[in-house]
Every structure is written in structure tokens, then in C-alpha cells.
């Protein structure tokens, strides 16, 4: 489509029918050349693509060539009779010299031979994050098996004081790895905003559990050591909780569940920190119990609402114009007018 006096916005799709052709970098090469031709020959200002959310290989491939995620399209297509969510991704051509570099890159890609080594799947995360997850995986698995051996030893009745401390230390190492991995879940898509937020959660988790382990082997003396470690543990667990809950795809009014859970988790964490540093809660524990129950209910309700939402809930939310790609706010009606290009379009149920 080409509105009069405006550069066109185009939508594309990509299919690799043969399984043997996948994981060889063919999709990346095809996209680089196609985008360069669309920018040069069709003067495209915006290119859109909508992979399924459960297709991480395709999403990683599109990210690799410059597509940027824009918005989730709920129940966008039907697959095997069930509605599937899609991710709207947009690509905008670079200007001037950047476009020439893009064309040169596409020509260089065309010269690559098919027998050149290529990864099985396009990288969806940074190498550092992959390395961290690999190390965390082995640390967690090793500590889990060590926990099992020490648990068997404890059941046999031969676990002394030193062995008990080793068991608790192994359990703490496992917990540290689990919290760190949970924080890393928000890094690829930056679901918590700046990437340093989950990274800070990982660093805090490592420091926190190291302090708690050191305090354990010193009979929890001095008190400031274990209190500092326990405080940082609460903070790290809070970041991990937020990272996991941010991955829940909610629509409409259900979105309020996530910020509500964040507020409840913050209140519960603040209460625990005050208790750690000597606050005598007394009857305040009842209030903490109420907050904990509400937090558990909200945390359970969020994924349930995401998974069991009706297939047709009215028109899906629209956040970007299909003509110019401009941002649209408050598009809750069936007929929407774009404030950027003034084009009007109708939103239909799928």
C-alpha cells in the first residue's frame, strides 16, 4: 500500500518449508537482502512482520536483522483450531550512508557459501547471558545432587554439625542460582525497563547469599553480617519475582494484576526487612499475613487470567498505525484515527 505523498509501509512474511533448511542462517540472509531491496527499490519507510510468540527462533532471527518488537497481538491467528498470540515487529531503514552499508552487508551475505558453519538456532540473547545461564545451570544441578546425597545421609542419622552446615550451604547455593536465573529471564526483552535492573538483581543475589553463608559458618556473628545478607536476599527475591511476573501476557483490565502484585510484594518485603533489623512486629504479623494471602492470590490469578482469557474479547488492542507505524494511544474503539498520518482504519475481531 502507498498512500499519496507518503513512503509506503509494507508487511512481509517468511517461510522455510523444509526442516533441513532451518538453523542454517538462510532466513537471516533472505531477510537482509529483502529489506535492502525494499528500502532501495520500493522506498519503504516501515516493514512489519508478526511471528507467533511461541516461535523464539523466528523472533531471534528478526531481531538479528534489525526488527524491533512493538506490541503483542492477542489471538492474532488460529493454529490447529486454537488462537495464537503474535508479536508485531517493525523495521525502519537507516538513512544515507547507513543504507549503503546495509546494501553492502546484504551483498556480502549473498557471497557466503551454504556450507559455512552456522549455529543451529539464531542467538536470542547475548553471549555473556548465555554463558551465565550455562554456569548457573551446572551450579544448580551440582548443588541439587549434593543436597540429595546429604539428605540421604541425614535420613540415615549420621549427619553431624559440620555436615548439617554443608547441607544448608548447598541449599543456599541452589536458592542463589534459582533467584539469579529468574532475574535473567527479564534481560532479553528488557521487561523490567533498563537492563541493569535484572542484572543488579543477579549481583545482589550473589552478594546476599555469600553473606548469609559466611554468617552461617560464623554462628551468625556478628549480627550485622547476617542481617545485611538477609536484607539483600529479600531484595533479590523481589527482583526475581518481578522478572517472572513481567513475562505474563495480560490484556485489558487484567493488566492491573501485575502492578498490584508488585505493590503487595514491596509491602511484604519492606515488612520483612524491618523485622530482620529488630522490629518487634507483634500483632503486625496479622497484617503481614493478610498481605501475603493477597499477594499469593494475585500471583496465581495473573497467569490464570492470561491462559484462560476468551478467544474473542472484542477488538484487540492496537498501539501502532498499520500505514505509518506511528504510535496510537487509547485505541479502544473499532474505528481508529492515526494522529500522525490521519489515516482511519477499522479493527476487527479475529
C-alpha positions in Angstrom: 0.0 0.0 0.0 1.2 3.5 -0.9 -0.7 6.5 0.5 -0.4 9.5 -1.8 2.6 11.7 -1.0 3.9 9.2 1.6 6.5 6.5 1.6 4.9 3.0 1.8 4.6 0.8 4.8 4.9 -2.9 3.9 4.2 -6.2 5.6 6.3 -9.3 4.9 6.4 -13.0 6.0 8.9 -15.7 5.7 8.5 -19.5 5.3 11.1 -22.2 5.3 9.2 -25.3 4.5 11.9 -27.9 4.7 13.2 -28.7 8.2 16.6 -29.4 6.8 16.8 -25.7 5.7 16.3 -24.4 9.2 19.0 -23.4 11.5 21.5 -22.7 8.7 21.2 -18.9 8.5 19.1 -18.9 5.3 16.3 -16.8 6.9 18.8 -14.2 8.0 20.3 -13.9 4.6 17.0 -13.8 2.9 15.8 -11.0 5.2 18.9 -8.9 4.8 18.6 -8.9 1.1 14.8 -8.4 1.1 15.0 -5.4 3.4 17.7 -3.8 1.4 15.7 -4.2 -1.8 12.5 -2.8 -0.2 14.4 0.2 1.1 16.1 0.9 -2.2 13.5 -0.2 -4.9 10.2 0.4 -3.0 11.4 3.3 -0.8 9.8 1.6 2.2 9.7 3.6 5.4 8.4 0.8 7.6 8.4 -3.0 7.3 6.2 -5.1 9.7 6.2 -8.8 10.5 4.2 -10.7 13.0 5.8 -14.0 14.2 4.0 -16.2 16.7 5.0 -15.7 20.3 5.9 -19.4 20.7 8.4 -19.2 17.9 11.6 -17.9 19.6 13.8 -18.9 16.7 11.9 -16.7 14.3 11.8 -13.8 16.7 15.6 -14.1 17.3 16.2 -14.1 13.6 14.1 -11.0 13.0 15.9 -9.2 15.9 19.2 -10.1 14.4 18.4 -8.2 11.2 17.0 -5.1 13.0 13.4 -5.8 13.7 12.2 -4.2 17.0 9.3 -5.7 19.0 6.3 -3.3 19.1 3.3 -5.0 20.6 1.7 -8.3 21.4 -1.3 -9.2 19.1 -3.6 -11.4 21.2 -5.4 -14.3 19.4 -3.9 -13.0 16.1 -4.1 -16.2 14.2 -5.6 -19.6 14.5 -3.3 -22.7 14.5 -4.7 -26.2 14.8 -8.0 -24.6 15.8 -6.6 -22.6 18.7 -6.0 -18.9 18.8 -2.3 -18.0 18.9 -0.7 -14.7 20.1 1.7 -12.9 17.8 4.4 -10.3 18.2 4.3 -7.2 16.0 7.8 -6.3 15.0 8.9 -3.2 12.9 12.0 -2.5 10.8 12.9 1.0 9.6 15.7 1.6 7.1 18.8 3.5 8.1 19.3 6.8 6.2 22.1 8.0 4.0 25.4 6.1 4.4 23.7 3.7 6.8 21.5 2.4 4.0 24.5 1.9 1.7 26.2 -0.1 4.4 23.0 -2.2 4.7 23.0 -2.9 1.0 26.7 -3.8 1.2 26.1 -6.1 4.0 23.3 -7.8 2.1 25.7 -8.3 -0.9 28.3 -9.7 1.4 25.8 -12.1 2.8 24.9 -13.3 -0.6 28.5 -14.3 -1.2 28.5 -16.6 1.8 28.6 -20.2 0.9 25.9 -22.6 2.1 28.5 -24.9 3.7 29.7 -22.2 6.0 29.3 -23.1 9.7 26.1 -21.7 11.2 24.5 -22.1 14.6 21.5 -24.4 14.8 19.4 -21.5 16.1 19.9 -17.8 15.9 21.2 -16.3 19.1 18.3 -14.8 21.1 20.4 -13.4 23.9 23.9 -12.0 24.3 26.9 -14.4 24.7 27.5 -13.2 28.2 24.0 -14.0 29.2 24.2 -17.5 27.6 27.5 -18.1 29.4 25.9 -17.0 32.7 23.0 -19.3 32.3 25.3 -22.2 31.4 27.3 -21.7 34.5 24.2 -21.2 36.7 22.7 -24.4 35.3 25.7 -26.5 36.2 26.0 -24.9 39.7 22.3 -25.5 40.4 22.4 -29.1 39.2 25.5 -29.9 41.2 24.1 -28.4 44.3 20.8 -30.3 43.8 22.6 -33.6 43.7 24.7 -32.7 46.7 21.5 -31.8 48.5 20.1 -35.2 47.7 23.2 -37.0 48.9 23.3 -35.0 52.2 19.6 -35.6 52.6 20.1 -39.3 52.3 22.9 -39.0 54.9 20.6 -37.1 57.2 17.8 -39.7 56.9 20.4 -42.4 57.9 21.1 -40.4 61.1 24.8 -39.8 60.5 24.7 -36.1 59.8 26.8 -34.1 62.2 27.1 -30.4 62.8 29.6 -29.8 60.0 27.6 -31.9 57.6 24.5 -30.0 58.5 26.1 -26.8 57.7 27.3 -28.2 54.4 23.7 -29.2 53.6 22.4 -25.7 54.4 25.2 -24.2 52.4 24.3 -26.3 49.4 20.7 -25.4 49.7 21.6 -21.7 49.8 23.7 -22.1 46.7 20.8 -23.7 44.9 18.5 -20.9 46.0 21.0 -18.3 44.8 21.2 -19.9 41.4 17.4 -20.1 41.1 17.0 -16.4 42.1 19.7 -15.3 39.6 18.3 -17.3 36.7 14.8 -15.9 37.5 16.2 -12.4 37.3 17.9 -13.2 34.0 14.5 -14.0 32.4 13.8 -10.3 32.1 17.0 -9.4 30.3 16.4 -10.4 26.6 13.2 -8.4 26.2 14.0 -5.8 28.9 10.7 -6.4 30.6 11.8 -4.5 33.7 12.9 -1.5 31.8 16.7 -0.8 31.8 18.8 -4.0 31.5 20.7 -3.0 34.6 17.6 -3.8 36.8 17.7 -7.6 36.4 21.5 -7.5 36.3 21.5 -5.7 39.6 19.2 -8.4 41.0 21.7 -11.1 39.9 24.6 -9.2 41.6 22.6 -8.6 44.8 21.6 -12.3 44.9 25.2 -13.5 44.7 26.4 -11.0 47.3 23.4 -11.7 49.6 23.7 -15.5 49.7 27.5 -15.2 50.1 26.9 -13.1 53.2 24.4 -15.5 54.6 26.7 -18.5 54.0 29.6 -16.6 55.7 27.3 -15.8 58.6 26.2 -19.4 58.8 29.8 -20.7 59.3 30.4 -18.0 61.9 27.4 -18.9 64.1 25.6 -15.8 62.8 28.0 -13.4 64.3 28.3 -10.5 64.0 24.5 -9.8 63.7 25.0 -7.1 61.2 26.5 -9.6 58.7 23.5 -12.0 58.5 21.0 -9.1 58.8 22.7 -7.4 55.8 22.7 -10.7 53.9 19.1 -11.4 54.7 18.0 -7.9 53.7 19.7 -8.3 50.3 18.1 -11.8 49.9 14.7 -10.1 50.3 15.6 -7.5 47.7 17.0 -10.1 45.2 13.9 -12.3 45.6 11.7 -9.3 44.9 13.6 -8.6 41.7 13.3 -12.2 40.7 9.5 -12.2 41.4 9.1 -9.1 39.3 11.1 -10.6 36.4 9.0 -13.7 36.3 5.7 -12.0 36.7 6.6 -9.4 34.0 6.5 -12.3 31.4 2.8 -12.8 31.9 0.8 -11.6 28.9 -2.3 -9.8 30.2 -4.8 -7.8 28.3 -7.4 -5.1 29.2 -8.3 -4.7 32.9 -6.3 -7.9 33.8 -3.1 -5.8 33.4 -3.8 -4.3 36.8 -2.9 -7.6 38.4 0.8 -7.2 37.7 1.3 -3.7 39.3 -0.9 -4.8 42.2 1.3 -7.8 42.8 4.4 -5.5 42.7 2.9 -3.2 45.3 1.9 -6.1 47.6 5.4 -7.8 47.2 7.1 -4.4 48.0 5.0 -4.1 51.2 5.7 -7.6 52.3 9.4 -7.2 51.6 9.6 -3.9 53.5 7.9 -5.6 56.5 10.3 -8.5 56.5 13.3 -6.1 56.3 12.1 -4.2 59.3 11.7 -7.5 61.3 15.2 -8.6 60.2 16.6 -5.4 61.7 14.9 -5.8 65.1 11.4 -4.5 64.7 9.0 -6.4 67.1 6.0 -6.9 64.9 3.6 -8.3 67.5 0.1 -8.0 66.1 1.5 -6.6 62.9 2.1 -10.2 61.8 -1.6 -10.5 61.2 -1.4 -7.6 58.7 1.6 -9.3 57.1 -0.5 -12.4 56.7 -3.3 -10.6 55.0 -0.8 -9.0 52.6 0.8 -12.4 51.9 -2.5 -14.0 51.2 -3.5 -11.2 48.8 0.0 -11.5 47.1 -0.4 -15.2 46.6 -3.9 -14.8 45.2 -2.8 -12.0 42.8 0.3 -14.0 41.7 -1.9 -17.1 40.9 -4.6 -15.0 39.2 -2.2 -13.4 36.7 -1.1 -16.5 34.8 -4.6 -18.0 35.1 -6.1 -14.8 33.5 -3.5 -14.9 30.8 -4.0 -18.5 29.8 -7.8 -18.7 30.2 -8.9 -15.5 28.6 -11.7 -15.8 26.0 -10.6 -16.2 22.4 -12.8 -13.2 21.4 -12.9 -10.3 23.8 -13.8 -7.6 21.3 -11.3 -5.8 19.1 -7.7 -6.5 20.0 -5.6 -3.6 21.3 -3.9 -1.5 18.7 -0.8 0.5 19.5 0.7 1.3 16.1 -0.8 2.5 12.8 -0.6 -0.1 10.1 0.1 2.6 7.5 2.8 4.8 9.0 3.8 2.8 12.2 3.1 5.8 14.4 2.2 5.3 18.0 -1.5 5.3 18.9 -2.8 5.8 22.4 -6.2 4.9 23.7 -7.2 2.9 20.7 -10.0 1.0 22.3 -12.6 1.6 19.6 -13.3 -0.3 16.4 -12.6 2.7 14.1 -9.3 4.4 14.9 -7.7 7.5 13.5 -3.9 7.8 13.4 -2.7 11.2 14.8 0.4 11.0 12.6 -0.9 10.3 9.1 -4.6 11.0 9.8 -5.5 7.6 8.2 -8.5 5.8 9.6 -8.8 2.1 9.8 -11.2 -0.5 11.4 -10.2 -3.0 14.0 -11.9 -6.4 13.5 -12.1 -9.4 15.8 -10.1 -12.4 14.8 
